[in-house]
């Protein structure tokens, strides 16, 4: 079909033959529409701005072919604006052809269509795989919350651990001397963090101190955090100071979950730490998840690519992230509508282990709803 001057190396380029003989152009389109190995036909062409007998006839022929096809047929106009009234009317008369304006937007829309087609059309009824002992810890934690807006970090991590989510070694201290004793038992370096159900974002009030390498560092951090809390006007209840192991991380992740008004429980995975706002590298999935679905969720992110071993670096401990996602999704499923959100950021991971070093569980109750409005 293709004549002299055609580019044999690119079968999608009809070359000079299509310019000389319009029938070659139309035949090329038909071949692609009929080809069972072609999933979508994209034609880069402008719709006429005024009546044009040949171009209109060809468009209607393609429209008929598209109507009989089992695949999308798309015309992409490089112009993002500027359709005349004639063009708009012509577009409406071609119901089987998708006409998109602007190359960037069109390619983005097609990409979304391809991603949508890869989704499951039937979602299996996956049930929580949690243990009875984990569900017992959940019920006790919710009961002991006594109407608070959120669980404090100690209670949050106890619940996360019950659901199989790896957490850092840690203990709560009531005095500076006790903090030093705990730090020596865990091993330096350690982290000191305020524990209070009334303080949801510890870093904002200076409630987290990192890189404590000696007893003197720990004692000073304990006293400094305590003093900062006492200066807060709302007078939050101080439960103590948490002394935790400082994990060396090759990557900071975020794993979390929330109760969506329309979708129900949803889990989140992506790049965490201070880069979470900057990178915007997160993926979402409905809960509960099994291990295979958790791996698929991880693979959708740039963080997932890094975990496989990026630019010669060793692969990171994906199993711990998978375990965390499955555990979080089970927790949300078991809680029903009683937990509004779970935020584990950062979840630190290296080649040997991954642990949750921070955790916030916000409850779905009157106190939490009131706090959200302020």
C-alpha positions, 0 to 999 in steps of 0.5 A: 500500500505504501509507495516510494519514499515511505519510512519502512522503519516506522509502520505508523508513518505513511509518509509521502504516499499519504500526502499524494493519495488521501486514500492511503491515509484512510486505508492506514486508519482502517488497518489500525482500527481493524488490527486486533493488536492495536488497543487505541487509535490516535489521529493527530489532525485538525478538524476543519474550521469551515465546510470542507467536503473531502475532510468532512466525508473522511471524518464521517467514514472514520466515525462509522469505522469507530462505531463498529470498532471495539476500541477508542478512536481519538482525534487530537487537535494541537489547538487547545482553544479556538474551535469555530461554531462550525467545528463544534457542530461537526464535533457533535455529529461524530459521536463515535470519535473522541475529539480532544484539544491540546496535546498535553491534556489529550495525552494525560486523558488517554493515560488515565483511560489506560490506567482505568482499563487496568483496574479490576472490574469486579472487586472481591470481598476481601475481609480483615485478616487480623487476629482476635488478640489484635481486635481485643487491643483495638476495643480496649484502646477505643474504650480507654480513649474516653472521648478524646480526639486522638490516641496519644503516641504510646497508645497509637503505637501499641495498637499498631504493633498489635496489628503487626506493624513494626514499631521502634523500641521505646519506653515512656519516662516520667523523670529525666533520670528515668529517661536516661535509664531507658536510653541506656537500655535501648542504646544511643542514639535515641529520640525524645518525644512529647506524649500527649493526646492533646498535642497532635503535631509534636514537631510544631511545638518543639516536642521532638528532639533527635540525635541524643548521643549521651545521658546529658543530651537525654536529660536536657531534651527531657527538661526542654520539652517539658518546659515547652509544653508548660508554656502552651496556653491550652495547657495540654495534659503531659503523659510523659516523654517518650524515649525511642531508638533512632533508626538509621533510614535509607528512605523515609516513607509515609503509610496511613489510612483514612475513612473516606465519606464515599469510598470507606476505609482507604490506605495510603503509601508513598514518600514521607518525612519532610518531603511529603508535601514537596514530592506528592508521591503517594498512592491510595487503595481501598481497605482491607488489602492482602499482600499482593495488593499492598505490593501493587500499591507500593509499585505505583510510587517513586518510593516503590522504585527506590525500594527495589534498589535504585542506581546501584543502591541495595534493595530496601526491606519491602516486606516490612512496608507490605506488613504495615500496609496490610496491618493498617488496612485490617485495623481500619476495616475492624474499626468500622467508622470509629477511626477517622485517620491513621498517620505513620510518618515517617516510616523509616526503612533500610535494607534490613528493617522498616519501623514506624517511628511516629504514629497518630490515630485520630478518632471519629468522634465529637471531640475529633470533629470539633478539633477539625473545625478549628 
